[in-house]
Amino acid sequence: MTVGALDESALPPAAAPVRSRWTRTLPLQMLGGLGVGCLLGATYPEFGKELLPLGQVFIKALRMIVIPLVFASIALGIYNMGREFAVLGRIVAIAFAWFFIATGVCIVTGLVINGVLHPGLGADLSIAGQVPANAGLKINLVQFLLDLVPVNIVAAMAEQKILQVLLFGILFGAALSAIGPVGHDVARVLAGVQAAMMKMVRWIIMLAPIAIAAVMAWLFASQGIKVLLALAKLVGSLYVGLFVVVALMWLVLLVIGHNPLAVTRKLAEPLLLGFTTRSSETTLPIHMEILERMGMPNKIVSTVIPLGYSFNQDGTSLYISLAVAFVVEAHHITLDWPAMLTIIVTGLISTKGMGNVSGGGLVAATTVLVALGLPVESVAILAAIDVFMDMGRTTVNVFGNTVAVLLVDRFGGLAPEEAAAPAG
């Protein structure tokens, strides 16, 4: 059973998703939108400036699904986490300890890389919209902690106060896992809400090429070539950050007694598959098979890998912090400690339990931007280059879950008979 979904035997059978030609070619369409938008902005600048509303519709559609998706995903993820803890004990405890540590390190790495390279300084996104006076960028620590607790959760959802919704979702999911069969019935409803929201995400992302063309035409007409240079610098910064994260993971492997280069070489097939397909799901069967060939117990592999694919997205976590920092600085805002704390807390939680879905990185980035109170029109700009960044972050997601399995095997302390037993 994968986390983020309930017991499959309790749910109606679902047909395997069929990817249409439109879906398969969507990355190329998004790149085409980037090119068309730049061409329109350069050739017909006045017309290009009039296209912004098309991009704003796309942004409003993303914001529309953020709150229900975040709440359902976090509550359902925490519910399943509680059930897994009860059944699998220390395997899950060690896995989740690594998941949160790795996610935190990746988010902080993204902020450090931004602090060194500052890719957002080459673009001016302040014309996308004014930063609201109540943006969460200049709060003190005490107020930040007080604001985590909602007085009225319905009002918090209506006002899109992401951190309050996240906290309530965590508590709600934990309570569901503690009340037995009644909690299971409610979790089934949450699973339906999550599935419906993810389907809506896919529909919205299908409009991305049009939104990208519109926003890039407007931006290119306003700024010219410097916005493309800033985006190229963002892509380069991401890959610098991903290299740093992989180096840290190699160090962890070395400490626990594995040869990092040997492990990487053995995992070449799923890593390359993740890079080319930009999908972690396609790597799962071969990934699990190779880990078991490496001597990892089936119980650990079949537990940690499905958990990791929902809860441990290291490359995506790095992308979120770097992309959000890019947007913040492109609005000519200095990243202070409260802003960075908001990015860390929101990114740490929002990547847990949401699963892998096309456009999930953009939804997570939107979630953090909403938490900061920033205009989110820039999400369409990030979508224009998402294909280049998605390849790298997916590869690191796969490698991070490999490290999780090896760590659990090292510290899980399974007896031979436990290791041989199938996962529950």
C-alpha positions in Angstrom: 0.0 0.0 0.0 1.3 3.4 -0.9 1.0 6.3 1.5 -1.3 9.0 0.3 -4.0 6.4 -0.5 -6.1 4.2 1.6 -6.2 0.4 1.7 -6.8 -0.4 -2.0 -9.1 -3.4 -1.1 -11.5 -0.9 0.5 -11.8 1.3 -2.5 -13.5 0.7 -5.8 -11.1 -0.4 -8.6 -9.7 2.4 -10.7 -8.7 2.1 -14.3 -5.1 2.7 -15.2 -4.6 6.3 -16.4 -4.2 6.6 -20.1 -2.0 9.5 -21.2 -3.4 11.3 -24.2 -1.2 12.7 -26.9 -1.9 16.2 -25.5 -0.5 15.1 -22.1 2.5 13.4 -23.6 3.5 16.5 -25.6 2.7 19.0 -22.8 6.3 19.8 -21.9 7.0 20.6 -25.6 3.9 22.7 -25.7 5.0 24.6 -22.6 8.4 25.3 -24.3 6.5 26.3 -27.4 4.5 28.7 -25.3 7.7 30.2 -24.0 9.0 30.8 -27.6 5.7 32.1 -28.9 5.3 34.5 -26.0 8.8 35.9 -26.4 8.2 36.3 -30.1 4.9 38.1 -29.6 6.4 40.4 -26.9 9.3 41.3 -29.1 7.3 41.8 -32.3 4.1 43.3 -31.0 4.9 44.7 -27.5 1.6 46.6 -27.1 -0.4 43.5 -28.0 1.8 41.4 -25.7 1.1 43.6 -22.7 -2.6 43.1 -23.3 -2.3 39.3 -22.9 -1.6 39.2 -19.2 -5.2 38.4 -18.2 -4.9 35.0 -19.9 -2.1 34.1 -17.6 -3.9 35.5 -14.6 -6.8 33.1 -15.2 -4.3 30.2 -15.0 -2.9 31.5 -11.7 -6.4 32.0 -10.2 -7.3 28.4 -11.2 -4.2 27.1 -9.3 -5.0 29.2 -6.3 -8.5 27.8 -6.4 -7.4 24.3 -5.6 -4.5 25.0 -3.2 -6.5 25.0 0.0 -8.6 21.8 -0.5 -5.6 19.9 -2.0 -3.2 20.9 0.8 -5.7 20.1 3.5 -6.8 16.8 2.1 -3.2 15.7 1.3 -1.7 16.7 4.7 -4.6 15.2 6.7 -4.6 12.0 4.7 -0.8 11.7 4.8 -0.7 12.2 8.6 -3.5 9.7 9.0 -1.7 7.1 7.0 1.6 7.9 8.7 -0.1 7.1 12.1 -1.4 3.8 10.8 2.0 2.8 9.4 3.7 3.7 12.7 1.4 1.4 14.5 2.0 -1.5 12.1 5.7 -1.2 11.1 7.2 0.6 14.0 10.9 1.5 13.8 11.1 1.0 10.0 8.7 3.9 9.5 10.1 5.9 12.4 13.7 5.8 10.9 12.3 6.5 7.4 10.3 9.5 8.4 13.2 10.9 10.5 15.3 10.8 7.3 12.5 12.2 5.2 12.1 15.3 7.4 15.8 15.9 7.9 16.5 15.5 4.1 13.7 17.8 3.2 14.9 20.4 5.6 18.4 20.2 4.4 17.3 20.5 0.8 15.1 23.6 1.5 17.9 25.3 3.4 20.4 24.4 0.6 18.1 26.1 -1.9 18.0 29.3 0.2 21.8 29.2 0.5 22.3 28.7 -3.2 19.9 31.7 -3.8 21.9 33.7 -1.3 25.1 33.0 -3.2 23.9 33.3 -6.8 20.8 35.5 -6.5 19.2 34.5 -9.8 16.1 36.6 -9.2 18.0 39.9 -9.2 18.1 39.8 -13.0 14.3 40.0 -13.4 11.7 42.6 -12.3 8.5 40.9 -11.3 7.2 43.8 -9.2 5.1 44.9 -12.3 3.2 41.6 -11.8 1.4 43.0 -8.8 2.1 44.9 -5.6 3.0 43.0 -2.5 0.1 43.3 -0.1 0.6 45.2 3.2 -0.1 42.1 5.2 2.4 39.9 3.4 4.1 37.5 5.7 7.6 38.9 5.1 8.1 41.3 8.0 6.7 39.6 11.1 8.4 38.9 14.3 9.0 35.4 15.6 6.5 35.6 18.4 3.8 36.8 16.0 4.7 34.1 13.6 4.1 31.4 16.2 0.9 33.0 17.4 -0.4 33.1 13.8 0.1 29.4 13.3 -3.0 28.7 15.4 -6.3 29.6 13.7 -9.2 31.1 15.6 -11.6 29.9 12.9 -10.4 27.3 10.5 -13.1 28.1 7.9 -12.1 31.8 7.9 -8.4 30.7 7.7 -9.3 28.6 4.6 -11.3 31.4 3.0 -8.4 33.8 3.6 -5.9 31.2 2.3 -3.8 31.3 5.4 -1.7 28.3 4.4 0.3 27.8 7.6 -2.9 27.7 9.7 -4.5 25.2 7.3 -1.3 23.0 7.4 -1.4 22.9 11.3 -5.1 22.1 11.4 -4.6 19.4 8.7 -1.8 17.8 10.8 -3.9 17.7 13.9 -7.0 16.5 12.1 -5.0 13.7 10.4 -3.5 12.6 13.7 -6.9 12.6 15.4 -8.3 10.5 12.6 -5.6 7.9 13.0 -6.4 7.7 16.8 -10.2 7.2 16.6 -10.3 3.8 14.8 -12.8 2.7 12.1 -14.7 6.1 12.2 -11.5 7.8 11.2 -11.1 5.4 8.3 -14.5 6.4 7.0 -13.6 10.1 7.1 -10.2 9.3 5.5 -12.0 7.7 2.6 -13.7 11.0 2.0 -10.4 12.8 2.1 -8.9 10.3 -0.3 -11.8 11.2 -2.7 -11.2 14.9 -2.3 -7.5 14.5 -2.9 -8.0 12.4 -6.0 -10.5 15.0 -7.4 -8.2 17.9 -6.7 -5.3 16.1 -8.4 -7.4 15.5 -11.4 -8.3 19.2 -11.4 -4.5 20.0 -11.2 -4.0 18.0 -14.4 -6.8 19.8 -16.1 -5.4 23.2 -15.1 -1.8 22.3 -16.1 -3.1 21.5 -19.6 -3.8 25.2 -19.9 -0.2 26.1 -19.0 1.1 26.5 -22.6 -1.5 29.3 -23.2 -0.8 31.0 -19.9 3.0 30.8 -20.4 2.7 32.4 -23.9 0.5 35.2 -22.5 2.7 35.9 -19.4 6.0 35.7 -21.4 4.6 38.0 -24.1 3.7 40.5 -21.4 7.0 40.1 -19.6 9.2 40.2 -22.7 7.4 43.3 -23.9 8.1 44.9 -20.6 11.7 43.7 -19.9 13.2 42.2 -23.0 16.0 39.6 -23.0 17.0 40.1 -19.3 14.0 38.0 -18.1 15.3 35.0 -20.2 18.8 35.5 -18.7 17.3 35.5 -15.2 15.4 32.3 -15.9 18.5 30.6 -17.4 20.4 31.6 -14.2 17.6 30.1 -12.1 17.9 26.7 -14.0 21.7 26.8 -13.6 21.3 27.6 -9.9 19.0 24.7 -9.4 21.5 22.2 -10.9 24.2 23.7 -8.7 22.0 23.1 -5.7 21.1 19.5 -6.8 24.8 18.7 -7.2 25.4 19.9 -3.6 22.5 17.8 -2.3 23.8 14.7 -4.1 27.3 15.3 -2.6 25.7 15.5 0.8 23.9 12.2 0.2 27.1 10.6 -1.0 28.7 11.7 2.3 25.8 10.0 4.2 26.3 6.8 2.2 30.0 6.9 3.0 29.3 7.3 6.7 27.0 4.3 6.8 29.5 2.1 5.0 28.5 2.2 1.3 30.6 3.2 -1.7 28.7 6.3 -3.1 29.9 5.8 -6.6 29.1 2.1 -6.6 25.6 2.8 -5.4 25.1 5.5 -8.0 26.4 3.2 -10.7 24.0 0.4 -9.7 21.1 2.8 -9.7 21.9 4.3 -13.1 18.9 2.8 -14.8 16.1 4.3 -12.6 18.1 7.5 -12.3 18.3 7.9 -16.0 14.7 6.8 -16.4 13.6 9.5 -13.9 15.7 12.1 -15.7 14.2 11.4 -19.1 10.6 10.7 -18.2 10.4 13.3 -15.4 8.3 10.8 -13.4 9.2 9.0 -10.3 6.4 6.5 -10.8 7.9 5.0 -13.9 11.1 4.2 -12.0 9.4 2.4 -9.1 9.4 -1.2 -10.2 13.0 -1.3 -11.5 14.1 0.8 -8.5 12.7 -1.7 -6.0 14.1 -4.7 -8.0 17.6 -3.2 -8.1 17.6 -2.4 -4.3 16.6 -6.0 -3.5 19.4 -7.3 -5.8 21.7 -5.1 -3.8 20.7 -7.2 -0.7 18.1 -4.9 0.8 15.3 -6.8 2.6 12.0 -6.9 0.8 10.2 -5.7 3.9 12.3 -2.5 4.0 12.2 -1.9 0.2 8.5 -2.4 -0.1 7.7 -0.1 2.8 10.2 2.7 2.4 10.1 3.2 -1.4 6.3 3.8 -1.6 6.5 6.0 1.5 9.3 7.9 0.0 7.6 8.6 -3.3 4.9 10.5 -1.4 6.8 11.9 1.6 10.5 12.3 0.4 10.8 14.6 -2.6 14.3 16.0 -2.0 14.8 17.5 -5.4 11.3 19.1 -5.4 12.0 20.6 -1.9 15.2 22.2 -3.2 13.3 23.6 -6.2 10.5 25.0 -4.1 12.8 27.1 -1.8 15.0 28.3 -4.7 12.0 29.1 -6.9 10.2 31.0 -4.2 13.4 32.9 -3.2 13.8 33.8 -6.9 10.3 35.3 -7.0 10.8 37.1 -3.7 14.0 38.8 -4.9 12.5 39.5 -8.3 10.0 41.6 -6.4 12.9 43.6 -4.9 12.3 42.1 -1.5 15.2 41.2 0.8 14.8 37.7 2.3 14.8 38.2 6.0 14.7 35.5 8.7 10.8 35.5 9.1 10.4 35.1 5.3 13.0 32.3 5.3 11.3 30.6 8.3 8.0 30.7 6.5 9.6 29.1 3.4 11.2 26.4 5.5 8.1 25.6 7.5 5.7 25.7 4.6 8.0 23.8 2.3 8.7 21.2 4.9 5.1 20.4 5.4 3.5 21.0 2.0 5.7 18.4 0.3 4.5 15.6 2.7 1.7 13.4 1.5 0.9 15.3 -1.7 2.2 12.5 -3.8 3.7 12.8 -7.3 1.4 14.6 -9.8 2.2 16.5 -13.0 2.5 20.1 -12.0 2.9 19.2 -8.3 6.0 21.3 -8.0 4.2 24.3 -9.3 1.3 23.7 -6.9 3.7 23.4 -4.0 5.5 26.7 -5.1 2.1 28.4 -5.3 1.3 27.1 -1.8 4.5 28.8 -0.3 3.9 32.0 -2.3 0.4 32.2 -0.9 1.7 31.6 2.6 4.1 34.6 2.1 1.3 36.8 0.8 3.1 37.4 -2.6 1.5 37.8 -6.0 1.6 34.4 -7.7 1.5 35.5 -11.3 5.2 34.5 -11.5 4.2 30.8 -11.2 3.4 30.9 -15.0 6.9 32.2 -15.6 8.3 29.3 -13.5 6.1 26.9 -15.6 7.8 28.1 -18.8 11.1 26.5 -17.7 9.7 23.7 -15.5 10.6 20.9 -18.0 14.3 21.7 -17.6 14.1 21.8 -13.8 11.8 18.8 -13.4 14.4 16.4 -15.0 17.0 17.2 -12.4 14.7 17.3 -9.4 13.0 14.0 -10.3 16.4 12.3 -10.5 17.4 13.6 -7.0 14.0 12.4 -5.7 14.8 8.9 -6.8 18.3 9.0 -5.4 17.1 10.4 -2.1 14.7 7.4 -1.6 17.6 5.1 -2.3 19.5 6.7 0.6 16.4 6.3 2.8 16.3 2.5 2.1 20.0 2.1 2.9 19.7 4.1 6.1 16.7 2.1 7.3 18.6 -1.1 6.5 21.6 0.2 8.5 19.7 1.4 11.6 16.5 -0.6 11.4 18.0 -3.6 13.1 15.8 -6.2 11.5 16.3 -9.8 12.6 16.7 -12.3 9.7 13.2 -13.6 10.2 11.8 -10.0 10.2 13.7 -9.1 7.0 12.4 -12.1 5.2 8.8 -11.5 6.2 6.6 -9.6 3.6 5.6 -6.1 4.5 2.2 -5.6 6.1 
